[in-house]
Amino acid sequence: MLFVGLVLLAAVGAFTGLAIADNLSGGPEYTVSVLDREIATMDTLAVFSAGLALALIFCLGLAMAARGAGHGRHRRPPKAVV
């Protein structure tokens, strides 16, 4: 689960970075492009909603990575008390 969470974090971060870098010009209608390919034409509300969805996916990946990292600590058997 740690690996899937980290991959999800990296994918969302890379997509967000590419989308921001390729779309610095603005207007009432935004043409979103990633790697010189047009994905969609969005208005301000659609851009906000897409950002909200990306933030939720990022939080999901972060939670999965944190749970996967903490999961290994609970598998170890307790130390015997002498």
N, CA, C and O atoms as a Maestro MAE file, in Angstrom:
{
 s_m_m2io_version
 :::
 2.0.0
}

f_m_ct {
 s_m_title
 :::
 protein
 m_atom[328] {
  # First column is atom index #
  i_m_mmod_type
  r_m_x_coord
  r_m_y_coord
  r_m_z_coord
  i_m_residue_number
  s_m_chain_name
  s_m_pdb_residue_name
  s_m_pdb_atom_name
  i_m_atomic_number
  :::
  1 25 0.816 -1.180 0.000 1 A "MET " " N  " 7
  2 3 0.000 0.000 0.000 1 A "MET " " CA " 6
  3 2 0.868 1.255 0.000 1 A "MET " " C  " 6
  4 15 0.478 2.286 -0.548 1 A "MET " " O  " 8
  5 25 2.023 1.166 0.605 2 A "LEU " " N  " 7
  6 3 2.950 2.291 0.615 2 A "LEU " " CA " 6
  7 2 3.358 2.647 -0.798 2 A "LEU " " C  " 6
  8 15 3.387 3.822 -1.162 2 A "LEU " " O  " 8
  9 25 3.675 1.640 -1.600 3 A "PHE " " N  " 7
  10 3 4.110 1.879 -2.977 3 A "PHE " " CA " 6
  11 2 3.000 2.524 -3.801 3 A "PHE " " C  " 6
  12 15 3.253 3.471 -4.546 3 A "PHE " " O  " 8
  13 25 1.789 2.024 -3.676 4 A "VAL " " N  " 7
  14 3 0.660 2.582 -4.439 4 A "VAL " " CA " 6
  15 2 0.408 4.027 -4.029 4 A "VAL " " C  " 6
  16 15 0.136 4.874 -4.880 4 A "VAL " " O  " 8
  17 25 0.494 4.314 -2.749 5 A "GLY " " N  " 7
  18 3 0.317 5.684 -2.275 5 A "GLY " " CA " 6
  19 2 1.384 6.617 -2.800 5 A "GLY " " C  " 6
  20 15 1.085 7.741 -3.204 5 A "GLY " " O  " 8
  21 25 2.629 6.164 -2.799 6 A "LEU " " N  " 7
  22 3 3.714 7.000 -3.310 6 A "LEU " " CA " 6
  23 2 3.594 7.222 -4.816 6 A "LEU " " C  " 6
  24 15 3.869 8.318 -5.304 6 A "LEU " " O  " 8
  25 25 3.188 6.194 -5.552 7 A "VAL " " N  " 7
  26 3 2.980 6.343 -6.998 7 A "VAL " " CA " 6
  27 2 1.844 7.322 -7.262 7 A "VAL " " C  " 6
  28 15 1.940 8.149 -8.169 7 A "VAL " " O  " 8
  29 25 0.780 7.241 -6.489 8 A "LEU " " N  " 7
  30 3 -0.349 8.159 -6.645 8 A "LEU " " CA " 6
  31 2 0.067 9.588 -6.341 8 A "LEU " " C  " 6
  32 15 -0.326 10.512 -7.052 8 A "LEU " " O  " 8
  33 25 0.859 9.782 -5.290 9 A "LEU " " N  " 7
  34 3 1.365 11.111 -4.966 9 A "LEU " " CA " 6
  35 2 2.226 11.671 -6.090 9 A "LEU " " C  " 6
  36 15 2.079 12.832 -6.471 9 A "LEU " " O  " 8
  37 25 3.121 10.846 -6.619 10 A "ALA " " N  " 7
  38 3 4.003 11.299 -7.690 10 A "ALA " " CA " 6
  39 2 3.225 11.618 -8.964 10 A "ALA " " C  " 6
  40 15 3.526 12.600 -9.642 10 A "ALA " " O  " 8
  41 25 2.236 10.804 -9.293 11 A "ALA " " N  " 7
  42 3 1.460 11.025 -10.513 11 A "ALA " " CA " 6
  43 2 0.643 12.310 -10.423 11 A "ALA " " C  " 6
  44 15 0.606 13.085 -11.379 11 A "ALA " " O  " 8
  45 25 -0.001 12.543 -9.302 12 A "VAL " " N  " 7
  46 3 -0.796 13.763 -9.150 12 A "VAL " " CA " 6
  47 2 0.112 14.986 -9.142 12 A "VAL " " C  " 6
  48 15 -0.217 16.005 -9.749 12 A "VAL " " O  " 8
  49 25 1.237 14.897 -8.469 13 A "GLY " " N  " 7
  50 3 2.178 16.016 -8.448 13 A "GLY " " CA " 6
  51 2 2.738 16.335 -9.823 13 A "GLY " " C  " 6
  52 15 2.849 17.503 -10.194 13 A "GLY " " O  " 8
  53 25 3.091 15.303 -10.582 14 A "ALA " " N  " 7
  54 3 3.625 15.524 -11.926 14 A "ALA " " CA " 6
  55 2 2.562 16.106 -12.853 14 A "ALA " " C  " 6
  56 15 2.845 17.030 -13.615 14 A "ALA " " O  " 8
  57 25 1.348 15.575 -12.794 15 A "PHE " " N  " 7
  58 3 0.283 16.090 -13.647 15 A "PHE " " CA " 6
  59 2 -0.044 17.540 -13.314 15 A "PHE " " C  " 6
  60 15 -0.225 18.360 -14.215 15 A "PHE " " O  " 8
  61 25 -0.119 17.859 -12.025 16 A "THR " " N  " 7
  62 3 -0.420 19.225 -11.614 16 A "THR " " CA " 6
  63 2 0.687 20.177 -12.050 16 A "THR " " C  " 6
  64 15 0.410 21.270 -12.543 16 A "THR " " O  " 8
  65 25 1.931 19.768 -11.871 17 A "GLY " " N  " 7
  66 3 3.047 20.605 -12.298 17 A "GLY " " CA " 6
  67 2 3.060 20.851 -13.796 17 A "GLY " " C  " 6
  68 15 3.285 21.978 -14.238 17 A "GLY " " O  " 8
  69 25 2.821 19.808 -14.581 18 A "LEU " " N  " 7
  70 3 2.776 19.973 -16.029 18 A "LEU " " CA " 6
  71 2 1.598 20.831 -16.462 18 A "LEU " " C  " 6
  72 15 1.735 21.665 -17.358 18 A "LEU " " O  " 8
  73 25 0.444 20.638 -15.837 19 A "ALA " " N  " 7
  74 3 -0.729 21.424 -16.196 19 A "ALA " " CA " 6
  75 2 -0.533 22.903 -15.877 19 A "ALA " " C  " 6
  76 15 -0.958 23.761 -16.651 19 A "ALA " " O  " 8
  77 25 0.099 23.211 -14.759 20 A "ILE " " N  " 7
  78 3 0.353 24.609 -14.397 20 A "ILE " " CA " 6
  79 2 1.397 25.215 -15.325 20 A "ILE " " C  " 6
  80 15 1.233 26.342 -15.792 20 A "ILE " " O  " 8
  81 25 2.459 24.483 -15.594 21 A "ALA " " N  " 7
  82 3 3.531 25.017 -16.433 21 A "ALA " " CA " 6
  83 2 3.078 25.267 -17.878 21 A "ALA " " C  " 6
  84 15 3.534 26.218 -18.513 21 A "ALA " " O  " 8
  85 25 2.199 24.431 -18.388 22 A "ASP " " N  " 7
  86 3 1.756 24.569 -19.772 22 A "ASP " " CA " 6
  87 2 0.597 25.540 -19.941 22 A "ASP " " C  " 6
  88 15 0.227 25.841 -21.076 22 A "ASP " " O  " 8
  89 25 0.014 26.038 -18.867 23 A "ASN " " N  " 7
  90 3 -1.188 26.862 -18.957 23 A "ASN " " CA " 6
  91 2 -1.071 28.144 -18.150 23 A "ASN " " C  " 6
  92 15 -1.939 28.445 -17.331 23 A "ASN " " O  " 8
  93 25 -0.022 28.887 -18.371 24 A "LEU " " N  " 7
  94 3 0.161 30.122 -17.620 24 A "LEU " " CA " 6
  95 2 -0.645 31.287 -18.183 24 A "LEU " " C  " 6
  96 15 -0.895 32.248 -17.456 24 A "LEU " " O  " 8
  97 25 -1.058 31.242 -19.439 25 A "SER " " N  " 7
  98 3 -1.910 32.297 -19.989 25 A "SER " " CA " 6
  99 2 -3.345 32.013 -19.580 25 A "SER " " C  " 6
  100 15 -3.764 30.858 -19.514 25 A "SER " " O  " 8
  101 25 -4.092 33.067 -19.307 26 A "GLY " " N  " 7
  102 3 -5.442 32.863 -18.805 26 A "GLY " " CA " 6
  103 2 -6.469 33.676 -19.567 26 A "GLY " " C  " 6
  104 15 -6.129 34.426 -20.483 26 A "GLY " " O  " 8
  105 25 -7.705 33.527 -19.189 27 A "GLY " " N  " 7
  106 3 -8.840 34.229 -19.774 27 A "GLY " " CA " 6
  107 2 -10.097 33.627 -19.194 27 A "GLY " " C  " 6
  108 15 -10.019 32.779 -18.305 27 A "GLY " " O  " 8
  109 25 -11.270 34.047 -19.679 28 A "PRO " " N  " 7
  110 3 -12.503 33.466 -19.153 28 A "PRO " " CA " 6
  111 2 -12.667 31.992 -19.506 28 A "PRO " " C  " 6
  112 15 -13.319 31.252 -18.769 28 A "PRO " " O  " 8
  113 25 -12.096 31.566 -20.600 29 A "GLU " " N  " 7
  114 3 -12.095 30.155 -21.005 29 A "GLU " " CA " 6
  115 2 -10.644 29.690 -21.037 29 A "GLU " " C  " 6
  116 15 -9.795 30.332 -21.656 29 A "GLU " " O  " 8
  117 25 -10.366 28.599 -20.385 30 A "TYR " " N  " 7
  118 3 -9.002 28.077 -20.319 30 A "TYR " " CA " 6
  119 2 -8.920 26.808 -21.150 30 A "TYR " " C  " 6
  120 15 -9.721 25.890 -20.975 30 A "TYR " " O  " 8
  121 25 -7.952 26.760 -22.052 31 A "THR " " N  " 7
  122 3 -7.687 25.544 -22.796 31 A "THR " " CA " 6
  123 2 -6.559 24.824 -22.073 31 A "THR " " C  " 6
  124 15 -5.421 25.294 -22.069 31 A "THR " " O  " 8
  125 25 -6.863 23.707 -21.473 32 A "VAL " " N  " 7
  126 3 -5.893 22.960 -20.687 32 A "VAL " " CA " 6
  127 2 -5.122 22.038 -21.615 32 A "VAL " " C  " 6
  128 15 -5.707 21.251 -22.361 32 A "VAL " " O  " 8
  129 25 -3.796 22.146 -21.559 33 A "SER " " N  " 7
  130 3 -2.951 21.272 -22.369 33 A "SER " " CA " 6
  131 2 -1.828 20.720 -21.509 33 A "SER " " C  " 6
  132 15 -1.302 21.402 -20.630 33 A "SER " " O  " 8
  133 25 -1.477 19.489 -21.775 34 A "VAL " " N  " 7
  134 3 -0.373 18.827 -21.096 34 A "VAL " " CA " 6
  135 2 0.497 18.205 -22.177 34 A "VAL " " C  " 6
  136 15 0.012 17.422 -22.992 34 A "VAL " " O  " 8
  137 25 1.771 18.548 -22.186 35 A "LEU " " N  " 7
  138 3 2.730 18.065 -23.180 35 A "LEU " " CA " 6
  139 2 2.256 18.375 -24.595 35 A "LEU " " C  " 6
  140 15 2.295 17.516 -25.477 35 A "LEU " " O  " 8
  141 25 1.806 19.617 -24.804 36 A "ASP " " N  " 7
  142 3 1.358 20.142 -26.101 36 A "ASP " " CA " 6
  143 2 0.154 19.411 -26.674 36 A "ASP " " C  " 6
  144 15 -0.033 19.412 -27.890 36 A "ASP " " O  " 8
  145 25 -0.649 18.802 -25.856 37 A "ARG " " N  " 7
  146 3 -1.904 18.171 -26.298 37 A "ARG " " CA " 6
  147 2 -3.046 18.807 -25.522 37 A "ARG " " C  " 6
  148 15 -3.010 18.887 -24.294 37 A "ARG " " O  " 8
  149 25 -4.065 19.259 -26.257 38 A "GLU " " N  " 7
  150 3 -5.224 19.863 -25.597 38 A "GLU " " CA " 6
  151 2 -6.072 18.778 -24.945 38 A "GLU " " C  " 6
  152 15 -6.417 17.778 -25.575 38 A "GLU " " O  " 8
  153 25 -6.400 18.991 -23.680 39 A "ILE " " N  " 7
  154 3 -7.220 18.035 -22.950 39 A "ILE " " CA " 6
  155 2 -8.670 18.500 -22.935 39 A "ILE " " C  " 6
  156 15 -9.577 17.729 -23.248 39 A "ILE " " O  " 8
  157 25 -8.888 19.767 -22.568 40 A "ALA " " N  " 7
  158 3 -10.251 20.275 -22.447 40 A "ALA " " CA " 6
  159 2 -10.226 21.795 -22.463 40 A "ALA " " C  " 6
  160 15 -9.179 22.417 -22.283 40 A "ALA " " O  " 8
  161 25 -11.396 22.381 -22.682 41 A "THR " " N  " 7
  162 3 -11.589 23.822 -22.517 41 A "THR " " CA " 6
  163 2 -12.514 23.993 -21.319 41 A "THR " " C  " 6
  164 15 -13.631 23.475 -21.303 41 A "THR " " O  " 8
  165 25 -12.036 24.725 -20.319 42 A "MET " " N  " 7
  166 3 -12.756 24.819 -19.051 42 A "MET " " CA " 6
  167 2 -12.997 26.270 -18.676 42 A "MET " " C  " 6
  168 15 -12.219 27.152 -19.038 42 A "MET " " O  " 8
  169 25 -14.086 26.516 -17.942 43 A "ASP " " N  " 7
  170 3 -14.308 27.826 -17.354 43 A "ASP " " CA " 6
  171 2 -13.739 27.829 -15.936 43 A "ASP " " C  " 6
  172 15 -13.147 26.842 -15.500 43 A "ASP " " O  " 8
  173 25 -13.913 28.918 -15.232 44 A "THR " " N  " 7
  174 3 -13.305 29.064 -13.912 44 A "THR " " CA " 6
  175 2 -13.817 28.032 -12.920 44 A "THR " " C  " 6
  176 15 -13.034 27.492 -12.139 44 A "THR " " O  " 8
  177 25 -15.122 27.745 -12.932 45 A "LEU " " N  " 7
  178 3 -15.679 26.770 -12.016 45 A "LEU " " CA " 6
  179 2 -15.135 25.362 -12.295 45 A "LEU " " C  " 6
  180 15 -14.870 24.604 -11.362 45 A "LEU " " O  " 8
  181 25 -14.971 25.019 -13.552 46 A "ALA " " N  " 7
  182 3 -14.431 23.703 -13.907 46 A "ALA " " CA " 6
  183 2 -12.974 23.573 -13.476 46 A "ALA " " C  " 6
  184 15 -12.549 22.509 -13.027 46 A "ALA " " O  " 8
  185 25 -12.217 24.644 -13.609 47 A "VAL " " N  " 7
  186 3 -10.814 24.619 -13.174 47 A "VAL " " CA " 6
  187 2 -10.747 24.451 -11.657 47 A "VAL " " C  " 6
  188 15 -9.925 23.683 -11.156 47 A "VAL " " O  " 8
  189 25 -11.607 25.163 -10.919 48 A "PHE " " N  " 7
  190 3 -11.649 25.025 -9.468 48 A "PHE " " CA " 6
  191 2 -12.030 23.602 -9.065 48 A "PHE " " C  " 6
  192 15 -11.417 23.023 -8.169 48 A "PHE " " O  " 8
  193 25 -13.040 23.042 -9.726 49 A "SER " " N  " 7
  194 3 -13.477 21.681 -9.408 49 A "SER " " CA " 6
  195 2 -12.383 20.661 -9.705 49 A "SER " " C  " 6
  196 15 -12.193 19.713 -8.942 49 A "SER " " O  " 8
  197 25 -11.666 20.849 -10.804 50 A "ALA " " N  " 7
  198 3 -10.573 19.937 -11.139 50 A "ALA " " CA " 6
  199 2 -9.455 20.036 -10.104 50 A "ALA " " C  " 6
  200 15 -8.865 19.022 -9.732 50 A "ALA " " O  " 8
  201 25 -9.164 21.234 -9.643 51 A "GLY " " N  " 7
  202 3 -8.153 21.407 -8.605 51 A "GLY " " CA " 6
  203 2 -8.570 20.762 -7.299 51 A "GLY " " C  " 6
  204 15 -7.745 20.181 -6.594 51 A "GLY " " O  " 8
  205 25 -9.851 20.865 -6.975 52 A "LEU " " N  " 7
  206 3 -10.364 20.229 -5.772 52 A "LEU " " CA " 6
  207 2 -10.259 18.708 -5.869 52 A "LEU " " C  " 6
  208 15 -9.883 18.042 -4.904 52 A "LEU " " O  " 8
  209 25 -10.590 18.169 -7.032 53 A "ALA " " N  " 7
  210 3 -10.478 16.720 -7.230 53 A "ALA " " CA " 6
  211 2 -9.027 16.266 -7.140 53 A "ALA " " C  " 6
  212 15 -8.744 15.230 -6.540 53 A "ALA " " O  " 8
  213 25 -8.105 17.023 -7.726 54 A "LEU " " N  " 7
  214 3 -6.683 16.666 -7.629 54 A "LEU " " CA " 6
  215 2 -6.197 16.727 -6.187 54 A "LEU " " C  " 6
  216 15 -5.394 15.892 -5.771 54 A "LEU " " O  " 8
  217 25 -6.669 17.701 -5.422 55 A "ALA " " N  " 7
  218 3 -6.271 17.798 -4.018 55 A "ALA " " CA " 6
  219 2 -6.784 16.595 -3.226 55 A "ALA " " C  " 6
  220 15 -6.072 16.070 -2.370 55 A "ALA " " O  " 8
  221 25 -8.011 16.154 -3.504 56 A "LEU " " N  " 7
  222 3 -8.546 14.989 -2.807 56 A "LEU " " CA " 6
  223 2 -7.787 13.719 -3.175 56 A "LEU " " C  " 6
  224 15 -7.536 12.877 -2.313 56 A "LEU " " O  " 8
  225 25 -7.421 13.573 -4.443 57 A "ILE " " N  " 7
  226 3 -6.637 12.412 -4.864 57 A "ILE " " CA " 6
  227 2 -5.255 12.448 -4.203 57 A "ILE " " C  " 6
  228 15 -4.736 11.411 -3.790 57 A "ILE " " O  " 8
  229 25 -4.663 13.643 -4.105 58 A "PHE " " N  " 7
  230 3 -3.374 13.794 -3.440 58 A "PHE " " CA " 6
  231 2 -3.475 13.385 -1.973 58 A "PHE " " C  " 6
  232 15 -2.594 12.696 -1.459 58 A "PHE " " O  " 8
  233 25 -4.544 13.806 -1.298 59 A "CYS " " N  " 7
  234 3 -4.736 13.430 0.115 59 A "CYS " " CA " 6
  235 2 -4.942 11.928 0.260 59 A "CYS " " C  " 6
  236 15 -4.466 11.329 1.223 59 A "CYS " " O  " 8
  237 25 -5.646 11.318 -0.684 60 A "LEU " " N  " 7
  238 3 -5.823 9.866 -0.659 60 A "LEU " " CA " 6
  239 2 -4.476 9.160 -0.784 60 A "LEU " " C  " 6
  240 15 -4.204 8.211 -0.049 60 A "LEU " " O  " 8
  241 25 -3.635 9.613 -1.705 61 A "GLY " " N  " 7
  242 3 -2.311 9.021 -1.857 61 A "GLY " " CA " 6
  243 2 -1.453 9.216 -0.622 61 A "GLY " " C  " 6
  244 15 -0.714 8.314 -0.225 61 A "GLY " " O  " 8
  245 25 -1.548 10.390 -0.012 62 A "LEU " " N  " 7
  246 3 -0.791 10.662 1.208 62 A "LEU " " CA " 6
  247 2 -1.253 9.759 2.349 62 A "LEU " " C  " 6
  248 15 -0.432 9.240 3.106 62 A "LEU " " O  " 8
  249 25 -2.558 9.576 2.470 63 A "ALA " " N  " 7
  250 3 -3.087 8.700 3.520 63 A "ALA " " CA " 6
  251 2 -2.668 7.249 3.277 63 A "ALA " " C  " 6
  252 15 -2.327 6.536 4.221 63 A "ALA " " O  " 8
  253 25 -2.692 6.810 2.019 64 A "MET " " N  " 7
  254 3 -2.280 5.443 1.713 64 A "MET " " CA " 6
  255 2 -0.801 5.243 2.015 64 A "MET " " C  " 6
  256 15 -0.412 4.202 2.546 64 A "MET " " O  " 8
  257 25 0.029 6.232 1.681 65 A "ALA " " N  " 7
  258 3 1.462 6.121 1.954 65 A "ALA " " CA " 6
  259 2 1.728 6.107 3.458 65 A "ALA " " C  " 6
  260 15 2.563 5.336 3.931 65 A "ALA " " O  " 8
  261 25 1.032 6.942 4.206 66 A "ALA " " N  " 7
  262 3 1.222 6.990 5.655 66 A "ALA " " CA " 6
  263 2 0.766 5.688 6.303 66 A "ALA " " C  " 6
  264 15 1.423 5.177 7.211 66 A "ALA " " O  " 8
  265 25 -0.356 5.154 5.837 67 A "ARG " " N  " 7
  266 3 -0.844 3.895 6.402 67 A "ARG " " CA " 6
  267 2 0.089 2.738 6.047 67 A "ARG " " C  " 6
  268 15 0.324 1.851 6.868 67 A "ARG " " O  " 8
  269 25 0.618 2.749 4.824 68 A "GLY " " N  " 7
  270 3 1.544 1.698 4.422 68 A "GLY " " CA " 6
  271 2 2.847 1.760 5.198 68 A "GLY " " C  " 6
  272 15 3.427 0.723 5.519 68 A "GLY " " O  " 8
  273 25 3.313 2.965 5.503 69 A "ALA " " N  " 7
  274 3 4.550 3.109 6.274 69 A "ALA " " CA " 6
  275 2 4.335 2.687 7.724 69 A "ALA " " C  " 6
  276 15 5.229 2.098 8.332 69 A "ALA " " O  " 8
  277 25 3.180 2.976 8.278 70 A "GLY " " N  " 7
  278 3 2.896 2.617 9.665 70 A "GLY " " CA " 6
  279 2 2.488 1.172 9.826 70 A "GLY " " C  " 6
  280 15 2.539 0.633 10.932 70 A "GLY " " O  " 8
  281 25 2.087 0.538 8.747 71 A "HIS " " N  " 7
  282 3 1.611 -0.839 8.808 71 A "HIS " " CA " 6
  283 2 2.734 -1.814 9.164 71 A "HIS " " C  " 6
  284 15 2.479 -2.831 9.810 71 A "HIS " " O  " 8
  285 25 3.959 -1.525 8.758 72 A "GLY " " N  " 7
  286 3 5.088 -2.406 9.042 72 A "GLY " " CA " 6
  287 2 5.434 -2.477 10.514 72 A "GLY " " C  " 6
  288 15 5.960 -3.492 10.971 72 A "GLY " " O  " 8
  289 25 5.156 -1.431 11.264 73 A "ARG " " N  " 7
  290 3 5.465 -1.419 12.690 73 A "ARG " " CA " 6
  291 2 4.552 -2.342 13.479 73 A "ARG " " C  " 6
  292 15 4.960 -2.861 14.518 73 A "ARG " " O  " 8
  293 25 3.342 -2.558 13.021 74 A "HIS " " N  " 7
  294 3 2.390 -3.381 13.769 74 A "HIS " " CA " 6
  295 2 2.551 -4.868 13.493 74 A "HIS " " C  " 6
  296 15 1.953 -5.678 14.200 74 A "HIS " " O  " 8
  297 25 3.321 -5.252 12.509 75 A "ARG " " N  " 7
  298 3 3.519 -6.657 12.188 75 A "ARG " " CA " 6
  299 2 4.553 -7.328 13.077 75 A "ARG " " C  " 6
  300 15 4.501 -8.544 13.266 75 A "ARG " " O  " 8
  301 25 5.475 -6.577 13.617 76 A "ARG " " N  " 7
  302 3 6.553 -7.157 14.414 76 A "ARG " " CA " 6
  303 2 5.986 -7.722 15.714 76 A "ARG " " C  " 6
  304 15 5.135 -7.105 16.355 76 A "ARG " " O  " 8
  305 25 6.466 -8.890 16.088 77 A "PRO " " N  " 7
  306 3 5.980 -9.454 17.363 77 A "PRO " " CA " 6
  307 2 6.520 -8.651 18.537 77 A "PRO " " C  " 6
  308 15 7.616 -8.098 18.453 77 A "PRO " " O  " 8
  309 25 5.772 -8.579 19.624 78 A "PRO " " N  " 7
  310 3 6.257 -7.830 20.783 78 A "PRO " " CA " 6
  311 2 7.471 -8.513 21.405 78 A "PRO " " C  " 6
  312 15 7.622 -9.732 21.329 78 A "PRO " " O  " 8
  313 25 8.320 -7.718 22.011 79 A "LYS " " N  " 7
  314 3 9.504 -8.244 22.661 79 A "LYS " " CA " 6
  315 2 9.111 -8.992 23.934 79 A "LYS " " C  " 6
  316 15 8.213 -8.584 24.670 79 A "LYS " " O  " 8
  317 25 9.811 -10.092 24.164 80 A "ALA " " N  " 7
  318 3 9.518 -10.896 25.360 80 A "ALA " " CA " 6
  319 2 10.101 -10.201 26.585 80 A "ALA " " C  " 6
  320 15 11.214 -9.678 26.554 80 A "ALA " " O  " 8
  321 25 9.330 -10.209 27.654 81 A "VAL " " N  " 7
  322 3 9.772 -9.605 28.914 81 A "VAL " " CA " 6
  323 2 10.395 -10.709 29.765 81 A "VAL " " C  " 6
  324 15 9.768 -11.737 30.024 81 A "VAL " " O  " 8
  325 25 11.617 -10.487 30.189 82 A "VAL " " N  " 7
  326 3 12.334 -11.492 30.962 82 A "VAL " " CA " 6
  327 2 12.295 -11.166 32.423 82 A "VAL " " C  " 6
  328 15 12.850 -11.906 33.236 82 A "VAL " " O  " 8
  :::
 }
 m_bond[327] {
  # First column is bond index #
  i_m_from
  i_m_to
  i_m_order
  :::
  1 1 2 1
  2 2 3 1
  3 3 4 2
  4 3 5 1
  5 5 6 1
  6 6 7 1
  7 7 8 2
  8 7 9 1
  9 9 10 1
  10 10 11 1
  11 11 12 2
  12 11 13 1
  13 13 14 1
  14 14 15 1
  15 15 16 2
  16 15 17 1
  17 17 18 1
  18 18 19 1
  19 19 20 2
  20 19 21 1
  21 21 22 1
  22 22 23 1
  23 23 24 2
  24 23 25 1
  25 25 26 1
  26 26 27 1
  27 27 28 2
  28 27 29 1
  29 29 30 1
  30 30 31 1
  31 31 32 2
  32 31 33 1
  33 33 34 1
  34 34 35 1
  35 35 36 2
  36 35 37 1
  37 37 38 1
  38 38 39 1
  39 39 40 2
  40 39 41 1
  41 41 42 1
  42 42 43 1
  43 43 44 2
  44 43 45 1
  45 45 46 1
  46 46 47 1
  47 47 48 2
  48 47 49 1
  49 49 50 1
  50 50 51 1
  51 51 52 2
  52 51 53 1
  53 53 54 1
  54 54 55 1
  55 55 56 2
  56 55 57 1
  57 57 58 1
  58 58 59 1
  59 59 60 2
  60 59 61 1
  61 61 62 1
  62 62 63 1
  63 63 64 2
  64 63 65 1
  65 65 66 1
  66 66 67 1
  67 67 68 2
  68 67 69 1
  69 69 70 1
  70 70 71 1
  71 71 72 2
  72 71 73 1
  73 73 74 1
  74 74 75 1
  75 75 76 2
  76 75 77 1
  77 77 78 1
  78 78 79 1
  79 79 80 2
  80 79 81 1
  81 81 82 1
  82 82 83 1
  83 83 84 2
  84 83 85 1
  85 85 86 1
  86 86 87 1
  87 87 88 2
  88 87 89 1
  89 89 90 1
  90 90 91 1
  91 91 92 2
  92 91 93 1
  93 93 94 1
  94 94 95 1
  95 95 96 2
  96 95 97 1
  97 97 98 1
  98 98 99 1
  99 99 100 2
  100 99 101 1
  101 101 102 1
  102 102 103 1
  103 103 104 2
  104 103 105 1
  105 105 106 1
  106 106 107 1
  107 107 108 2
  108 107 109 1
  109 109 110 1
  110 110 111 1
  111 111 112 2
  112 111 113 1
  113 113 114 1
  114 114 115 1
  115 115 116 2
  116 115 117 1
  117 117 118 1
  118 118 119 1
  119 119 120 2
  120 119 121 1
  121 121 122 1
  122 122 123 1
  123 123 124 2
  124 123 125 1
  125 125 126 1
  126 126 127 1
  127 127 128 2
  128 127 129 1
  129 129 130 1
  130 130 131 1
  131 131 132 2
  132 131 133 1
  133 133 134 1
  134 134 135 1
  135 135 136 2
  136 135 137 1
  137 137 138 1
  138 138 139 1
  139 139 140 2
  140 139 141 1
  141 141 142 1
  142 142 143 1
  143 143 144 2
  144 143 145 1
  145 145 146 1
  146 146 147 1
  147 147 148 2
  148 147 149 1
  149 149 150 1
  150 150 151 1
  151 151 152 2
  152 151 153 1
  153 153 154 1
  154 154 155 1
  155 155 156 2
  156 155 157 1
  157 157 158 1
  158 158 159 1
  159 159 160 2
  160 159 161 1
  161 161 162 1
  162 162 163 1
  163 163 164 2
  164 163 165 1
  165 165 166 1
  166 166 167 1
  167 167 168 2
  168 167 169 1
  169 169 170 1
  170 170 171 1
  171 171 172 2
  172 171 173 1
  173 173 174 1
  174 174 175 1
  175 175 176 2
  176 175 177 1
  177 177 178 1
  178 178 179 1
  179 179 180 2
  180 179 181 1
  181 181 182 1
  182 182 183 1
  183 183 184 2
  184 183 185 1
  185 185 186 1
  186 186 187 1
  187 187 188 2
  188 187 189 1
  189 189 190 1
  190 190 191 1
  191 191 192 2
  192 191 193 1
  193 193 194 1
  194 194 195 1
  195 195 196 2
  196 195 197 1
  197 197 198 1
  198 198 199 1
  199 199 200 2
  200 199 201 1
  201 201 202 1
  202 202 203 1
  203 203 204 2
  204 203 205 1
  205 205 206 1
  206 206 207 1
  207 207 208 2
  208 207 209 1
  209 209 210 1
  210 210 211 1
  211 211 212 2
  212 211 213 1
  213 213 214 1
  214 214 215 1
  215 215 216 2
  216 215 217 1
  217 217 218 1
  218 218 219 1
  219 219 220 2
  220 219 221 1
  221 221 222 1
  222 222 223 1
  223 223 224 2
  224 223 225 1
  225 225 226 1
  226 226 227 1
  227 227 228 2
  228 227 229 1
  229 229 230 1
  230 230 231 1
  231 231 232 2
  232 231 233 1
  233 233 234 1
  234 234 235 1
  235 235 236 2
  236 235 237 1
  237 237 238 1
  238 238 239 1
  239 239 240 2
  240 239 241 1
  241 241 242 1
  242 242 243 1
  243 243 244 2
  244 243 245 1
  245 245 246 1
  246 246 247 1
  247 247 248 2
  248 247 249 1
  249 249 250 1
  250 250 251 1
  251 251 252 2
  252 251 253 1
  253 253 254 1
  254 254 255 1
  255 255 256 2
  256 255 257 1
  257 257 258 1
  258 258 259 1
  259 259 260 2
  260 259 261 1
  261 261 262 1
  262 262 263 1
  263 263 264 2
  264 263 265 1
  265 265 266 1
  266 266 267 1
  267 267 268 2
  268 267 269 1
  269 269 270 1
  270 270 271 1
  271 271 272 2
  272 271 273 1
  273 273 274 1
  274 274 275 1
  275 275 276 2
  276 275 277 1
  277 277 278 1
  278 278 279 1
  279 279 280 2
  280 279 281 1
  281 281 282 1
  282 282 283 1
  283 283 284 2
  284 283 285 1
  285 285 286 1
  286 286 287 1
  287 287 288 2
  288 287 289 1
  289 289 290 1
  290 290 291 1
  291 291 292 2
  292 291 293 1
  293 293 294 1
  294 294 295 1
  295 295 296 2
  296 295 297 1
  297 297 298 1
  298 298 299 1
  299 299 300 2
  300 299 301 1
  301 301 302 1
  302 302 303 1
  303 303 304 2
  304 303 305 1
  305 305 306 1
  306 306 307 1
  307 307 308 2
  308 307 309 1
  309 309 310 1
  310 310 311 1
  311 311 312 2
  312 311 313 1
  313 313 314 1
  314 314 315 1
  315 315 316 2
  316 315 317 1
  317 317 318 1
  318 318 319 1
  319 319 320 2
  320 319 321 1
  321 321 322 1
  322 322 323 1
  323 323 324 2
  324 323 325 1
  325 325 326 1
  326 326 327 1
  327 327 328 2
  :::
 }
}
